[in-house]
Amino acid sequence: MAWAPCPCLVTEDAREALGGKLSSIALPIESFGVSHKGCVRDHNEDNYLIEPQTGLWVVADGMGGHEAGEVASASIVDHLATIGIASSAPDLRARFEDRLSRANSEIRDISRSRGITIGSTFAALLAMDGRFACLWAGDSRIYLVRNGVIFQVSKDHTEVQELLDRGMISAEEALTWPRRHVITHAVGVSDELEIDFQQGELMPGDVFVLSTDGLTAHVSDAEIEAAVISATPQAACRSLLETVLARGGTDNVTIVLVKIGGGRNGALHSDRSGAESLAR
């Protein structure tokens, strides 16, 4: 499915986001995550973070080879794990940007010391005071399933997406384009960090899916929608992972699901979260 703006979102500059007056609605949240090295790779360079009390969920897909990618993705989640409890939405945004900047600097230092270029994509969901913010770099994705319809919130930072945007190739050609996996933005590849951002109001029943490209290489948007729409995050994560592995699992795969309580997509238990790391 070609990327299109989600009509329920408002795009703003990352430094201005989450700074306005926010609603005070408190919604119960249930989340779960899985990560697997896949069927081909000998180790897992993905990492993820689930911090429901902080209001933060992250997936990161390292690149660089020879386990260097794992170092890059771990740097992102390790720094973001130190955010702690924010006093306000602007404070949460500021803490996130600060920790991500620190990770970028650390990865750059590691690259220089090793004489190689390493980096990591990431996709993050922040939720506070009835609002959410999605931030990303690279081709790790964020989906929102709302009222039974799936939207791709993030837009891939890849060469093939740029060609699609310019009308130089068709969606069909993009599926087999030789350089379709070439990333244009990532953490740690440049001194200047480039990320994209979208935000919106949380709605009861919303389901967010954060994933590395190991999922979307094997599972369509429609299949993701079907898997998450009536299942718990734990069941949906495991189902999607099983599908990826059954279809060859050509890359590491990491999936994090975040489900907002109430609404059409099912009632939730409050403040439950979990994580699994399989065959890491």
C-alpha positions in Angstrom: 0.0 0.0 0.0 1.4 3.4 -1.0 2.1 5.9 1.8 -0.6 8.6 2.3 -1.0 11.1 5.1 -3.2 9.8 7.9 -6.2 12.1 8.1 -6.3 11.9 12.0 -2.9 13.4 12.4 -1.4 16.9 12.5 2.2 17.3 11.3 4.3 19.8 13.1 8.0 20.6 13.5 9.5 18.3 16.1 10.7 21.1 18.3 7.3 22.7 18.4 5.4 19.4 19.0 3.7 18.5 22.2 4.1 22.0 23.4 0.5 23.2 23.3 -2.4 22.7 25.6 -3.2 19.0 26.0 -6.3 17.2 27.1 -6.4 15.6 30.5 -7.9 12.3 29.4 -6.3 9.3 31.0 -6.7 6.2 29.0 -5.6 2.6 30.0 -2.9 1.2 27.8 -1.8 -2.3 27.1 1.4 -3.1 25.3 3.7 -6.0 24.3 6.8 -6.6 22.2 8.7 -9.4 20.5 12.0 -9.6 18.8 13.6 -12.4 16.8 16.8 -12.8 14.7 14.8 -14.4 11.9 15.6 -17.5 9.8 18.6 -16.2 7.9 20.7 -13.9 10.1 23.0 -15.4 12.8 22.3 -12.6 15.3 19.8 -9.9 16.1 20.7 -6.3 15.5 17.2 -5.0 16.5 16.4 -3.6 19.9 13.2 -2.3 21.5 11.9 -0.4 24.5 8.6 -0.6 26.3 8.1 2.0 29.0 4.4 2.5 29.6 4.8 4.5 32.8 7.0 6.9 30.9 4.7 6.9 27.9 7.4 5.7 25.5 7.7 2.7 23.1 10.6 2.3 20.6 11.9 -0.1 18.0 15.4 0.3 16.5 17.0 -1.6 13.6 20.8 -1.4 13.7 23.0 -1.5 10.6 26.7 -1.9 10.0 27.3 -5.6 10.1 29.6 -7.7 12.3 27.4 -6.9 15.3 28.1 -3.2 15.0 24.4 -2.6 14.2 23.4 -4.1 17.5 25.6 -1.6 19.2 23.9 1.3 17.4 20.3 0.1 18.1 21.2 -0.7 21.8 22.6 2.9 22.2 19.3 4.3 21.2 17.2 2.3 23.6 19.7 2.5 26.4 19.7 6.3 26.3 15.9 6.6 25.8 15.4 4.3 28.8 16.9 7.0 31.1 14.1 9.5 30.2 12.2 8.9 33.5 8.8 10.4 34.4 8.3 13.7 32.6 6.5 16.6 34.4 4.7 17.7 31.2 4.4 16.9 27.5 7.0 19.6 26.6 9.3 18.0 29.2 8.8 14.6 27.7 9.6 15.9 24.2 12.7 17.7 25.5 13.9 14.6 27.3 13.4 12.4 24.2 15.3 14.8 21.9 18.1 15.1 24.4 18.5 11.3 24.8 18.3 10.7 21.1 20.9 13.3 20.5 23.2 11.7 23.0 22.8 8.3 21.3 23.6 9.9 17.9 26.8 11.4 19.4 27.8 8.1 21.0 27.2 6.1 17.8 29.2 8.7 15.8 32.1 8.3 18.3 32.0 4.5 18.0 32.0 4.8 14.2 35.1 7.0 14.3 36.9 4.7 16.7 36.2 1.6 14.6 36.8 3.3 11.2 33.4 2.2 9.9 29.9 3.7 9.5 27.3 2.3 11.8 23.8 3.5 12.5 20.2 2.6 13.3 16.7 3.3 12.2 14.1 3.9 14.9 10.4 4.4 15.3 9.0 5.8 18.6 5.6 6.5 20.1 5.2 9.0 22.9 1.9 9.2 24.7 0.8 11.7 27.4 -2.3 13.6 28.5 -4.5 12.1 25.8 -2.2 12.9 22.9 0.4 10.9 21.0 3.5 11.8 19.1 5.3 9.5 16.5 8.9 10.1 15.6 11.1 8.1 13.3 14.2 7.9 11.1 14.7 5.3 8.4 12.4 2.5 7.4 11.2 1.2 10.7 7.5 1.9 10.7 4.6 3.1 12.8 1.0 2.1 12.0 -2.2 3.2 13.6 -5.3 1.1 13.4 -8.3 3.3 14.2 -12.0 2.3 13.8 -11.0 -0.9 12.0 -8.8 1.0 9.4 -5.0 0.9 9.2 -2.9 4.0 8.5 0.8 4.1 8.0 1.8 7.1 10.2 5.5 7.0 9.3 6.9 7.6 5.9 10.0 5.6 4.9 13.3 7.4 4.6 14.5 5.4 1.7 15.7 6.1 -1.9 12.8 4.2 -3.3 10.3 6.3 -1.3 11.9 9.4 -2.7 11.6 8.0 -6.2 7.9 7.3 -5.6 7.4 10.8 -4.3 8.9 12.3 -7.5 6.8 10.0 -9.7 9.9 8.4 -11.2 8.8 4.8 -10.4 5.4 3.1 -9.8 4.3 1.4 -6.7 4.7 -2.0 -8.5 8.3 -1.1 -9.6 9.1 -0.1 -6.0 8.5 -3.6 -4.8 11.5 -5.0 -6.7 13.6 -1.9 -7.1 17.3 -2.9 -6.7 18.0 -0.2 -4.1 14.7 -0.3 -2.3 16.5 -1.0 1.0 18.9 2.0 0.9 18.2 4.3 3.9 18.4 8.1 3.6 18.1 9.0 7.3 19.3 7.1 10.4 20.6 7.8 13.8 24.4 7.9 14.0 25.2 8.3 10.3 25.6 12.1 10.5 26.4 14.7 13.1 23.1 16.4 12.3 20.2 14.2 13.4 17.2 14.2 11.0 13.9 12.8 12.1 10.3 13.1 11.1 7.3 13.7 13.4 3.5 13.5 13.5 1.1 13.9 16.4 -2.6 13.6 17.2 -5.3 12.9 19.8 -5.5 9.4 21.3 -8.8 7.7 20.8 -10.2 4.7 22.8 -9.6 1.6 20.8 -6.5 2.9 18.9 -3.8 0.3 18.2 -0.3 1.4 17.3 2.1 -1.0 15.6 5.8 -0.2 15.7 8.0 -2.5 13.7 11.4 -3.0 12.0 11.4 -3.8 8.3 11.7 -7.5 9.0 7.9 -7.5 9.5 6.8 -5.5 6.5 9.1 -7.5 4.2 6.8 -10.4 4.6 3.4 -9.1 5.9 1.1 -6.7 4.2 -0.7 -3.8 5.8 -4.0 -5.6 5.4 -2.6 -8.6 7.2 -1.2 -6.4 10.0 -4.7 -4.8 10.4 -6.4 -8.2 10.5 -4.0 -9.5 13.1 -4.3 -6.7 15.6 -7.9 -5.6 15.3 -9.5 -8.0 17.7 -6.5 -9.6 19.5 -4.5 -8.6 22.6 -1.1 -7.1 21.9 0.6 -10.3 23.1 -1.5 -12.5 20.8 -1.1 -10.2 17.8 2.6 -9.9 18.3 3.1 -13.6 18.4 0.8 -14.2 15.4 2.6 -11.7 13.3 6.0 -13.1 14.3 4.9 -16.6 13.4 3.8 -15.4 10.0 7.1 -13.8 9.3 9.1 -16.9 10.3 6.8 -19.2 8.3 7.5 -17.0 5.2 11.3 -17.3 5.6 12.2 -14.5 8.0 14.9 -13.0 5.8 15.8 -10.3 8.4 15.6 -9.6 12.1 12.1 -8.7 13.1 10.8 -6.7 16.0 7.2 -5.8 16.7 5.7 -3.6 19.5 2.0 -3.2 19.9 0.3 -0.5 22.0 -3.4 -0.7 22.5 -5.5 2.1 24.0 -8.3 1.1 26.3 -12.0 0.9 25.2 -13.5 1.5 21.8 -14.2 -0.7 18.9 -10.9 -2.5 18.9 -11.7 -4.1 22.3 -11.7 -3.3 26.0 -8.3 -3.5 27.7 -6.9 -4.1 31.2 -5.1 -1.1 32.6 -1.4 -0.6 32.6 -0.3 -4.0 31.4 2.8 -4.5 29.4 5.1 -7.2 28.4 8.1 -8.1 26.3 9.7 -11.2 24.7 13.1 -11.6 23.1 13.1 -14.8 21.2 16.2 -16.5 19.7 18.3 -13.3 20.1 
